[in-house]
Amino acid sequence: MEYITLARVVHILAVVLWIGGVGMVTTVIIPAIKKIKSKEEQIGTFEKIEARFAIQAKITTLLTGLTGFYMLYHLNAWERYFDYRFW
């Protein structure tokens, strides 16, 4: 397997996990936590969930950035940022 193919697969999976996680937190978890009566319990529950999600978000953000830069470098595609057709 070529490294560019591996980088693309890792890049796509990292983006899906990253954005999917953010979507899950904002559309499901936060509304569910708001239904808890006690403010202390709301904060405690959110902090527990956020601590676990923060690890996933950091790893997937790092993987997305690293694989993205690798693909730009490998494909020598930096000039695409200066061409309006790619935006």
N, C-alpha and C positions, 0 to 999 in steps of 0.2 A: 504494500500500500504506500502511495506517495504521501509525503508529509503534508502537502497542501490539502489533500483530501481529508486527512486526519484533522488538520486544523479547522477545516470547514465544518466537519461533523461536530467537533468539540465546541466550536463557536455557536453553531445553531442550537445545540443542546443547552449550552450555558445561557443563551438569550431566552430560550423557552422557560427554563427553570427560574431565571431571574424575574422576568416579566410575569410569569405565571404566579410566582410567589407574591409579588407585589399586588397582583390582581386579587389573589386569595385573601390577603390581609385586608385590603381596602373594601372589598365587596362582601366578605363573609365574616371575618374575625372581628373587625372593629364594630360592625353593627351588632354582632352577638354579644360582645363585651358590654356594649352600651345598655343592654337589657338587664345586666346584673344590678341589683338594687344598691349594694354597698359600694361607695367610692373606693374604699381601701381594697376591696376584693377586685374591683375593676382594674385598678392600678397594678395590683399583684399579678393578676391573670395576664394582663397585657405585657408586663415586664418579662414574665416567664416565656411567653410566646415570642416576643420580640428578640429576646436573647438567643433563642434557637434559630430564628429566621435571620438574624444579623450575620451569623456564621455562614449560612447558605448564600446570602446576598454578597458578602465580601468575596467568597470563593468564586461565585459565578461572575461577578464584576471583573475580578482579576483575570479569569479565564477568557472572558469576552474581549477584554483589552489586549491581552497578550496574543491571542489567536488573530484578532483583527489586525494588529500591527504586523504580525508575521506574514499574513496574507498580503497586506499592502506592500511589504518589503519584497516578498518572494515574487509577486506578480508585477513589481515595479509600477504600481497603480497610483502613485501619489498625485499625478497630474489630473486624475479624475476629480479631485477636490476643486480644481480651478476651472472646470468645464461645467457650465450650467445644465447641460443635458443629463448629467448624473445626479443632479439635485432634484 
